[in-house]
Amino acid sequence: MNKVPLGQSDLHVTPICLGTMTFGEQVNEADSHAILSHSLDRGVNFIDTAEMYSVPAKAETFGATETIIGNWFSKNPGAREKLVLATKVAGPSRGMPWVREAKGMAPADIVASCDASLRRLQTDVIDLYQIHWPERHVPAFGALYYDPAKETSETPIHAQLDALAGLVKAGKVRYIGLSNETPYGVHEFVRLAEQHGLPRVATVQNPYCLINRTWENALDETCHRLNVSLLAYSPLGFGLLTGKYDDSGITGPDAPKGARISSYESVRKQRWGRPESLEASRRYNALARANGMTPTQMALAFCYTKWQVASTIIGVTSVAQLDEDLAAWGTTLSPEVLKAIDSIRWELRDPAL
């Protein structure tokens, strides 16, 4: 895999990124360390985490994923220098008072969260520090509409950028990024950065997969013109696009044990748990099999080969899953398959938006 640049930064990463939100909940520390080591051995130089991980978020596992990664760095001298490390500061609490008591995300919160992440990760610098979700009200995580009446923003974007600039100036952060953002948010962060000489966002980490292609409804043009790179998360639709739920459903007696959607009610209530998302996934999975591919292979190849995507974030629970996801690299989707994919989207749209 040739490395790709992220935005206007000097970060160059593999087009596959190891996501880690399963570490500390679905995956214990020893197995997490094995996955990290194997990923590095396979040539992946990019890992992504967040202060609120693992998932589903709970007070007792808050910060667990960063701690696991930090312990791995400690046990593997030299590994940190080989990797581009990304993590995220949580936005407003969203019912998680253990993240922060305040409703918003003040500049002091950003600094405190960064310092805590550095301690847990046992590193001096974070290569890419991202705002996990906007401080202002936006339609995200399955919400369909923007509602001005729900606006609760307390910290202007300029003030957020000032705080991030302080972290960059202090040498704690190299570059900054966004996550779960909108076209307005990306434009405003870039505009204010250029107007005031503040750090410019290099990346946006948003969902992108066969059952959620909303990135193609304006954000792709926004980021292309502004030279901001997409880090695509949930390329397998939270497991729906692996085919594991095709016969059992996500809550039936035969549903896979230990899988996130099957095990956690909070996840099932979100976009990935919608009946429409499962219906659409079954259609895509059948298309993959009809064309000699596994559902996982086709879903990942779709992300791996799209011009919109700089790096695809894969989340795994075993070394075997990691190898399967890496093996999909190099798969080419024929024009006929791509046309069939677009036909399904035209009919079913983006059920997991």
Contacts in CASP RR format, 6 or more apart in sequence:
PFRMAT RR
TARGET T0000
AUTHOR 0000-0000-0000
METHOD contacts of the structure
MODEL  1
MNKVPLGQSDLHVTPICLGTMTFGEQVNEADSHAILSHSLDRGVNFIDTA
EMYSVPAKAETFGATETIIGNWFSKNPGAREKLVLATKVAGPSRGMPWVR
EAKGMAPADIVASCDASLRRLQTDVIDLYQIHWPERHVPAFGALYYDPAK
ETSETPIHAQLDALAGLVKAGKVRYIGLSNETPYGVHEFVRLAEQHGLPR
VATVQNPYCLINRTWENALDETCHRLNVSLLAYSPLGFGLLTGKYDDSGI
TGPDAPKGARISSYESVRKQRWGRPESLEASRRYNALARANGMTPTQMAL
AFCYTKWQVASTIIGVTSVAQLDEDLAAWGTTLSPEVLKAIDSIRWELRD
PAL
1 14 0 8 1.000
1 15 0 8 1.000
1 16 0 8 1.000
1 43 0 8 1.000
1 329 0 8 1.000
2 15 0 8 1.000
3 12 0 8 1.000
3 13 0 8 1.000
3 14 0 8 1.000
3 15 0 8 1.000
3 45 0 8 1.000
4 12 0 8 1.000
4 13 0 8 1.000
4 14 0 8 1.000
4 15 0 8 1.000
4 229 0 8 1.000
4 310 0 8 1.000
4 311 0 8 1.000
5 11 0 8 1.000
5 12 0 8 1.000
5 229 0 8 1.000
5 310 0 8 1.000
6 12 0 8 1.000
6 13 0 8 1.000
6 128 0 8 1.000
6 175 0 8 1.000
6 202 0 8 1.000
6 203 0 8 1.000
6 229 0 8 1.000
6 310 0 8 1.000
6 311 0 8 1.000
7 202 0 8 1.000
7 203 0 8 1.000
7 227 0 8 1.000
7 228 0 8 1.000
7 229 0 8 1.000
7 310 0 8 1.000
8 200 0 8 1.000
8 202 0 8 1.000
8 227 0 8 1.000
9 128 0 8 1.000
9 174 0 8 1.000
9 175 0 8 1.000
9 202 0 8 1.000
11 84 0 8 1.000
11 127 0 8 1.000
11 128 0 8 1.000
11 174 0 8 1.000
11 175 0 8 1.000
11 202 0 8 1.000
12 84 0 8 1.000
13 45 0 8 1.000
13 46 0 8 1.000
13 84 0 8 1.000
13 310 0 8 1.000
13 311 0 8 1.000
14 43 0 8 1.000
14 44 0 8 1.000
14 45 0 8 1.000
14 46 0 8 1.000
14 311 0 8 1.000
15 304 0 8 1.000
15 309 0 8 1.000
15 310 0 8 1.000
15 311 0 8 1.000
15 312 0 8 1.000
15 329 0 8 1.000
16 44 0 8 1.000
16 46 0 8 1.000
16 304 0 8 1.000
16 311 0 8 1.000
16 312 0 8 1.000
16 314 0 8 1.000
16 325 0 8 1.000
16 326 0 8 1.000
16 329 0 8 1.000
17 44 0 8 1.000
17 46 0 8 1.000
17 47 0 8 1.000
17 48 0 8 1.000
17 86 0 8 1.000
17 231 0 8 1.000
17 311 0 8 1.000
17 312 0 8 1.000
17 313 0 8 1.000
17 314 0 8 1.000
18 35 0 8 1.000
18 36 0 8 1.000
18 39 0 8 1.000
18 44 0 8 1.000
18 46 0 8 1.000
18 47 0 8 1.000
18 48 0 8 1.000
18 313 0 8 1.000
18 314 0 8 1.000
18 315 0 8 1.000
18 316 0 8 1.000
18 322 0 8 1.000
19 47 0 8 1.000
19 48 0 8 1.000
19 49 0 8 1.000
19 313 0 8 1.000
19 314 0 8 1.000
19 315 0 8 1.000
19 316 0 8 1.000
20 32 0 8 1.000
20 47 0 8 1.000
20 48 0 8 1.000
20 49 0 8 1.000
20 53 0 8 1.000
20 65 0 8 1.000
20 68 0 8 1.000
20 69 0 8 1.000
20 315 0 8 1.000
21 49 0 8 1.000
21 50 0 8 1.000
21 53 0 8 1.000
21 54 0 8 1.000
21 55 0 8 1.000
21 65 0 8 1.000
21 315 0 8 1.000
22 54 0 8 1.000
22 55 0 8 1.000
22 260 0 8 1.000
22 315 0 8 1.000
22 316 0 8 1.000
22 317 0 8 1.000
23 29 0 8 1.000
23 32 0 8 1.000
23 35 0 8 1.000
23 49 0 8 1.000
23 53 0 8 1.000
23 54 0 8 1.000
23 64 0 8 1.000
23 65 0 8 1.000
23 68 0 8 1.000
23 69 0 8 1.000
24 32 0 8 1.000
24 53 0 8 1.000
24 54 0 8 1.000
24 61 0 8 1.000
24 64 0 8 1.000
24 65 0 8 1.000
24 68 0 8 1.000
25 54 0 8 1.000
25 55 0 8 1.000
25 56 0 8 1.000
25 61 0 8 1.000
25 64 0 8 1.000
26 54 0 8 1.000
26 258 0 8 1.000
26 260 0 8 1.000
26 317 0 8 1.000
27 35 0 8 1.000
27 317 0 8 1.000
27 318 0 8 1.000
29 68 0 8 1.000
29 71 0 8 1.000
31 317 0 8 1.000
31 318 0 8 1.000
32 68 0 8 1.000
32 69 0 8 1.000
32 72 0 8 1.000
33 68 0 8 1.000
33 71 0 8 1.000
33 72 0 8 1.000
33 75 0 8 1.000
34 319 0 8 1.000
35 316 0 8 1.000
35 318 0 8 1.000
35 319 0 8 1.000
35 322 0 8 1.000
36 47 0 8 1.000
36 69 0 8 1.000
36 72 0 8 1.000
36 79 0 8 1.000
37 72 0 8 1.000
37 76 0 8 1.000
38 319 0 8 1.000
38 322 0 8 1.000
38 323 0 8 1.000
39 47 0 8 1.000
39 322 0 8 1.000
40 79 0 8 1.000
40 82 0 8 1.000
40 83 0 8 1.000
42 322 0 8 1.000
42 323 0 8 1.000
42 326 0 8 1.000
44 326 0 8 1.000
45 82 0 8 1.000
45 83 0 8 1.000
45 84 0 8 1.000
46 83 0 8 1.000
46 84 0 8 1.000
46 86 0 8 1.000
46 311 0 8 1.000
47 69 0 8 1.000
47 83 0 8 1.000
47 84 0 8 1.000
47 85 0 8 1.000
47 86 0 8 1.000
48 86 0 8 1.000
48 87 0 8 1.000
48 88 0 8 1.000
48 205 0 8 1.000
48 231 0 8 1.000
48 313 0 8 1.000
49 65 0 8 1.000
49 66 0 8 1.000
49 69 0 8 1.000
49 85 0 8 1.000
49 86 0 8 1.000
49 87 0 8 1.000
49 88 0 8 1.000
49 121 0 8 1.000
50 65 0 8 1.000
50 66 0 8 1.000
50 87 0 8 1.000
50 88 0 8 1.000
50 90 0 8 1.000
50 130 0 8 1.000
50 132 0 8 1.000
51 62 0 8 1.000
51 63 0 8 1.000
51 66 0 8 1.000
51 87 0 8 1.000
51 88 0 8 1.000
51 89 0 8 1.000
51 90 0 8 1.000
51 99 0 8 1.000
51 113 0 8 1.000
51 116 0 8 1.000
51 117 0 8 1.000
51 120 0 8 1.000
51 132 0 8 1.000
52 62 0 8 1.000
52 63 0 8 1.000
52 88 0 8 1.000
52 90 0 8 1.000
52 96 0 8 1.000
52 99 0 8 1.000
52 132 0 8 1.000
53 61 0 8 1.000
53 63 0 8 1.000
53 64 0 8 1.000
53 65 0 8 1.000
53 66 0 8 1.000
54 61 0 8 1.000
54 63 0 8 1.000
54 64 0 8 1.000
54 65 0 8 1.000
55 260 0 8 1.000
55 267 0 8 1.000
56 260 0 8 1.000
56 264 0 8 1.000
56 266 0 8 1.000
56 267 0 8 1.000
57 96 0 8 1.000
57 99 0 8 1.000
59 96 0 8 1.000
59 98 0 8 1.000
62 96 0 8 1.000
62 98 0 8 1.000
62 99 0 8 1.000
63 120 0 8 1.000
66 87 0 8 1.000
66 117 0 8 1.000
66 120 0 8 1.000
66 121 0 8 1.000
67 120 0 8 1.000
69 120 0 8 1.000
69 121 0 8 1.000
70 120 0 8 1.000
70 121 0 8 1.000
70 122 0 8 1.000
70 123 0 8 1.000
71 122 0 8 1.000
72 79 0 8 1.000
73 79 0 8 1.000
73 80 0 8 1.000
73 121 0 8 1.000
73 122 0 8 1.000
73 123 0 8 1.000
74 122 0 8 1.000
80 123 0 8 1.000
84 127 0 8 1.000
84 128 0 8 1.000
85 121 0 8 1.000
85 123 0 8 1.000
85 126 0 8 1.000
85 127 0 8 1.000
85 128 0 8 1.000
86 126 0 8 1.000
86 127 0 8 1.000
86 128 0 8 1.000
86 129 0 8 1.000
86 130 0 8 1.000
86 231 0 8 1.000
87 117 0 8 1.000
87 121 0 8 1.000
87 126 0 8 1.000
87 128 0 8 1.000
87 129 0 8 1.000
87 130 0 8 1.000
88 129 0 8 1.000
88 130 0 8 1.000
88 131 0 8 1.000
88 132 0 8 1.000
88 179 0 8 1.000
88 205 0 8 1.000
89 105 0 8 1.000
89 109 0 8 1.000
89 110 0 8 1.000
89 113 0 8 1.000
89 114 0 8 1.000
89 117 0 8 1.000
89 129 0 8 1.000
89 130 0 8 1.000
89 131 0 8 1.000
89 132 0 8 1.000
90 96 0 8 1.000
90 99 0 8 1.000
90 100 0 8 1.000
90 105 0 8 1.000
90 113 0 8 1.000
90 132 0 8 1.000
90 133 0 8 1.000
91 99 0 8 1.000
91 104 0 8 1.000
91 105 0 8 1.000
91 131 0 8 1.000
91 132 0 8 1.000
91 133 0 8 1.000
91 134 0 8 1.000
91 135 0 8 1.000
92 103 0 8 1.000
92 104 0 8 1.000
92 105 0 8 1.000
92 133 0 8 1.000
92 135 0 8 1.000
92 152 0 8 1.000
93 99 0 8 1.000
93 100 0 8 1.000
93 101 0 8 1.000
93 102 0 8 1.000
93 103 0 8 1.000
93 104 0 8 1.000
94 133 0 8 1.000
100 109 0 8 1.000
100 113 0 8 1.000
102 109 0 8 1.000
103 152 0 8 1.000
103 154 0 8 1.000
104 135 0 8 1.000
104 152 0 8 1.000
104 153 0 8 1.000
104 154 0 8 1.000
104 155 0 8 1.000
105 131 0 8 1.000
105 135 0 8 1.000
105 155 0 8 1.000
105 160 0 8 1.000
106 154 0 8 1.000
106 155 0 8 1.000
106 159 0 8 1.000
107 155 0 8 1.000
107 159 0 8 1.000
107 160 0 8 1.000
107 162 0 8 1.000
107 163 0 8 1.000
108 163 0 8 1.000
110 160 0 8 1.000
110 163 0 8 1.000
110 164 0 8 1.000
110 167 0 8 1.000
111 163 0 8 1.000
111 166 0 8 1.000
111 167 0 8 1.000
114 126 0 8 1.000
114 129 0 8 1.000
114 167 0 8 1.000
114 172 0 8 1.000
114 173 0 8 1.000
115 172 0 8 1.000
117 126 0 8 1.000
118 124 0 8 1.000
118 125 0 8 1.000
118 126 0 8 1.000
118 172 0 8 1.000
124 171 0 8 1.000
124 172 0 8 1.000
125 171 0 8 1.000
125 172 0 8 1.000
125 173 0 8 1.000
125 174 0 8 1.000
126 172 0 8 1.000
126 173 0 8 1.000
126 174 0 8 1.000
127 174 0 8 1.000
127 175 0 8 1.000
128 174 0 8 1.000
128 175 0 8 1.000
128 176 0 8 1.000
128 177 0 8 1.000
128 202 0 8 1.000
128 203 0 8 1.000
129 164 0 8 1.000
129 167 0 8 1.000
129 173 0 8 1.000
129 175 0 8 1.000
129 176 0 8 1.000
129 177 0 8 1.000
130 176 0 8 1.000
130 177 0 8 1.000
130 178 0 8 1.000
130 179 0 8 1.000
130 203 0 8 1.000
130 205 0 8 1.000
131 160 0 8 1.000
131 176 0 8 1.000
131 177 0 8 1.000
131 178 0 8 1.000
131 179 0 8 1.000
132 179 0 8 1.000
132 180 0 8 1.000
133 140 0 8 1.000
133 141 0 8 1.000
133 179 0 8 1.000
133 180 0 8 1.000
134 140 0 8 1.000
134 178 0 8 1.000
134 180 0 8 1.000
134 181 0 8 1.000
134 182 0 8 1.000
134 185 0 8 1.000
135 153 0 8 1.000
135 154 0 8 1.000
135 155 0 8 1.000
135 157 0 8 1.000
135 160 0 8 1.000
136 151 0 8 1.000
136 152 0 8 1.000
136 153 0 8 1.000
136 157 0 8 1.000
137 146 0 8 1.000
137 147 0 8 1.000
137 150 0 8 1.000
137 151 0 8 1.000
137 152 0 8 1.000
137 153 0 8 1.000
138 146 0 8 1.000
138 180 0 8 1.000
138 181 0 8 1.000
138 182 0 8 1.000
139 145 0 8 1.000
139 146 0 8 1.000
139 147 0 8 1.000
139 182 0 8 1.000
140 180 0 8 1.000
141 180 0 8 1.000
141 270 0 8 1.000
141 271 0 8 1.000
142 270 0 8 1.000
142 271 0 8 1.000
142 352 0 8 1.000
142 353 0 8 1.000
144 353 0 8 1.000
157 185 0 8 1.000
157 188 0 8 1.000
157 189 0 8 1.000
157 192 0 8 1.000
158 192 0 8 1.000
158 196 0 8 1.000
161 189 0 8 1.000
161 192 0 8 1.000
161 193 0 8 1.000
161 196 0 8 1.000
161 198 0 8 1.000
161 199 0 8 1.000
162 198 0 8 1.000
164 173 0 8 1.000
164 176 0 8 1.000
164 198 0 8 1.000
164 199 0 8 1.000
165 198 0 8 1.000
165 199 0 8 1.000
167 173 0 8 1.000
168 174 0 8 1.000
168 175 0 8 1.000
168 176 0 8 1.000
168 199 0 8 1.000
175 199 0 8 1.000
175 202 0 8 1.000
175 203 0 8 1.000
176 199 0 8 1.000
176 200 0 8 1.000
176 201 0 8 1.000
176 202 0 8 1.000
177 201 0 8 1.000
177 202 0 8 1.000
177 203 0 8 1.000
177 204 0 8 1.000
177 205 0 8 1.000
178 185 0 8 1.000
178 186 0 8 1.000
178 189 0 8 1.000
178 201 0 8 1.000
178 203 0 8 1.000
178 204 0 8 1.000
178 205 0 8 1.000
179 204 0 8 1.000
179 205 0 8 1.000
179 206 0 8 1.000
180 205 0 8 1.000
180 206 0 8 1.000
181 204 0 8 1.000
181 206 0 8 1.000
181 219 0 8 1.000
182 219 0 8 1.000
183 218 0 8 1.000
183 219 0 8 1.000
183 222 0 8 1.000
186 201 0 8 1.000
186 204 0 8 1.000
186 219 0 8 1.000
186 222 0 8 1.000
186 223 0 8 1.000
186 226 0 8 1.000
186 228 0 8 1.000
187 222 0 8 1.000
187 226 0 8 1.000
189 200 0 8 1.000
189 201 0 8 1.000
190 200 0 8 1.000
190 201 0 8 1.000
190 226 0 8 1.000
190 228 0 8 1.000
192 198 0 8 1.000
193 199 0 8 1.000
193 200 0 8 1.000
193 201 0 8 1.000
194 200 0 8 1.000
201 228 0 8 1.000
202 228 0 8 1.000
202 229 0 8 1.000
203 228 0 8 1.000
203 229 0 8 1.000
203 230 0 8 1.000
203 231 0 8 1.000
203 310 0 8 1.000
204 219 0 8 1.000
204 223 0 8 1.000
204 228 0 8 1.000
204 229 0 8 1.000
204 230 0 8 1.000
204 231 0 8 1.000
205 230 0 8 1.000
205 231 0 8 1.000
205 232 0 8 1.000
205 233 0 8 1.000
205 313 0 8 1.000
206 215 0 8 1.000
206 219 0 8 1.000
206 230 0 8 1.000
206 231 0 8 1.000
206 232 0 8 1.000
206 233 0 8 1.000
207 214 0 8 1.000
207 215 0 8 1.000
207 232 0 8 1.000
207 233 0 8 1.000
207 234 0 8 1.000
207 237 0 8 1.000
207 352 0 8 1.000
208 215 0 8 1.000
208 230 0 8 1.000
208 232 0 8 1.000
208 233 0 8 1.000
208 234 0 8 1.000
208 235 0 8 1.000
208 303 0 8 1.000
208 306 0 8 1.000
208 308 0 8 1.000
208 309 0 8 1.000
209 232 0 8 1.000
209 234 0 8 1.000
209 235 0 8 1.000
209 236 0 8 1.000
209 237 0 8 1.000
209 241 0 8 1.000
209 299 0 8 1.000
209 302 0 8 1.000
209 303 0 8 1.000
209 352 0 8 1.000
210 237 0 8 1.000
210 241 0 8 1.000
210 280 0 8 1.000
210 281 0 8 1.000
210 284 0 8 1.000
210 299 0 8 1.000
210 302 0 8 1.000
210 341 0 8 1.000
210 344 0 8 1.000
210 345 0 8 1.000
211 237 0 8 1.000
211 240 0 8 1.000
211 241 0 8 1.000
211 277 0 8 1.000
211 280 0 8 1.000
211 281 0 8 1.000
211 284 0 8 1.000
211 350 0 8 1.000
211 351 0 8 1.000
211 352 0 8 1.000
212 234 0 8 1.000
212 237 0 8 1.000
212 271 0 8 1.000
212 350 0 8 1.000
212 351 0 8 1.000
212 352 0 8 1.000
212 353 0 8 1.000
213 345 0 8 1.000
213 350 0 8 1.000
214 350 0 8 1.000
214 353 0 8 1.000
215 230 0 8 1.000
215 232 0 8 1.000
215 308 0 8 1.000
216 308 0 8 1.000
219 230 0 8 1.000
220 230 0 8 1.000
220 308 0 8 1.000
222 228 0 8 1.000
223 229 0 8 1.000
223 230 0 8 1.000
223 308 0 8 1.000
224 308 0 8 1.000
229 310 0 8 1.000
229 311 0 8 1.000
230 308 0 8 1.000
230 309 0 8 1.000
230 310 0 8 1.000
231 310 0 8 1.000
231 311 0 8 1.000
231 312 0 8 1.000
231 313 0 8 1.000
232 303 0 8 1.000
232 309 0 8 1.000
232 311 0 8 1.000
232 312 0 8 1.000
232 313 0 8 1.000
233 313 0 8 1.000
234 272 0 8 1.000
234 313 0 8 1.000
235 241 0 8 1.000
235 299 0 8 1.000
235 300 0 8 1.000
235 302 0 8 1.000
235 303 0 8 1.000
235 312 0 8 1.000
235 313 0 8 1.000
235 314 0 8 1.000
236 242 0 8 1.000
236 296 0 8 1.000
236 299 0 8 1.000
236 300 0 8 1.000
236 314 0 8 1.000
237 272 0 8 1.000
237 277 0 8 1.000
237 281 0 8 1.000
237 299 0 8 1.000
237 352 0 8 1.000
238 260 0 8 1.000
238 261 0 8 1.000
238 267 0 8 1.000
238 272 0 8 1.000
238 273 0 8 1.000
238 352 0 8 1.000
239 245 0 8 1.000
239 259 0 8 1.000
239 260 0 8 1.000
239 261 0 8 1.000
239 272 0 8 1.000
240 250 0 8 1.000
240 261 0 8 1.000
240 272 0 8 1.000
240 277 0 8 1.000
240 278 0 8 1.000
240 281 0 8 1.000
240 352 0 8 1.000
241 281 0 8 1.000
241 284 0 8 1.000
241 285 0 8 1.000
241 295 0 8 1.000
241 296 0 8 1.000
241 299 0 8 1.000
242 285 0 8 1.000
242 295 0 8 1.000
242 296 0 8 1.000
242 299 0 8 1.000
243 281 0 8 1.000
243 282 0 8 1.000
243 285 0 8 1.000
243 295 0 8 1.000
243 296 0 8 1.000
244 256 0 8 1.000
244 259 0 8 1.000
245 255 0 8 1.000
245 256 0 8 1.000
245 259 0 8 1.000
245 261 0 8 1.000
245 262 0 8 1.000
245 278 0 8 1.000
245 281 0 8 1.000
246 281 0 8 1.000
246 282 0 8 1.000
246 285 0 8 1.000
246 295 0 8 1.000
247 254 0 8 1.000
248 254 0 8 1.000
248 255 0 8 1.000
248 256 0 8 1.000
249 255 0 8 1.000
249 278 0 8 1.000
250 259 0 8 1.000
250 261 0 8 1.000
250 262 0 8 1.000
250 268 0 8 1.000
250 273 0 8 1.000
250 278 0 8 1.000
251 262 0 8 1.000
251 268 0 8 1.000
252 262 0 8 1.000
255 262 0 8 1.000
256 262 0 8 1.000
257 263 0 8 1.000
260 267 0 8 1.000
261 267 0 8 1.000
261 268 0 8 1.000
261 272 0 8 1.000
261 273 0 8 1.000
267 273 0 8 1.000
271 277 0 8 1.000
271 351 0 8 1.000
271 352 0 8 1.000
271 353 0 8 1.000
272 352 0 8 1.000
273 352 0 8 1.000
274 351 0 8 1.000
274 352 0 8 1.000
276 348 0 8 1.000
276 351 0 8 1.000
277 351 0 8 1.000
277 352 0 8 1.000
279 348 0 8 1.000
279 351 0 8 1.000
280 344 0 8 1.000
280 348 0 8 1.000
280 351 0 8 1.000
280 352 0 8 1.000
281 295 0 8 1.000
283 344 0 8 1.000
283 348 0 8 1.000
284 295 0 8 1.000
284 298 0 8 1.000
284 299 0 8 1.000
284 341 0 8 1.000
284 344 0 8 1.000
285 295 0 8 1.000
287 298 0 8 1.000
287 337 0 8 1.000
287 340 0 8 1.000
287 341 0 8 1.000
287 344 0 8 1.000
288 294 0 8 1.000
288 295 0 8 1.000
288 297 0 8 1.000
288 298 0 8 1.000
288 299 0 8 1.000
289 295 0 8 1.000
291 298 0 8 1.000
291 334 0 8 1.000
291 337 0 8 1.000
293 301 0 8 1.000
293 331 0 8 1.000
296 324 0 8 1.000
296 325 0 8 1.000
296 328 0 8 1.000
297 327 0 8 1.000
297 328 0 8 1.000
297 331 0 8 1.000
298 331 0 8 1.000
298 333 0 8 1.000
298 337 0 8 1.000
300 312 0 8 1.000
300 314 0 8 1.000
300 325 0 8 1.000
300 328 0 8 1.000
300 329 0 8 1.000
300 331 0 8 1.000
301 328 0 8 1.000
301 330 0 8 1.000
301 331 0 8 1.000
301 332 0 8 1.000
301 333 0 8 1.000
302 333 0 8 1.000
302 341 0 8 1.000
303 309 0 8 1.000
303 312 0 8 1.000
304 312 0 8 1.000
304 328 0 8 1.000
304 329 0 8 1.000
304 330 0 8 1.000
304 331 0 8 1.000
305 330 0 8 1.000
305 331 0 8 1.000
305 332 0 8 1.000
305 333 0 8 1.000
314 322 0 8 1.000
314 325 0 8 1.000
315 321 0 8 1.000
315 325 0 8 1.000
316 322 0 8 1.000
316 325 0 8 1.000
333 341 0 8 1.000
END
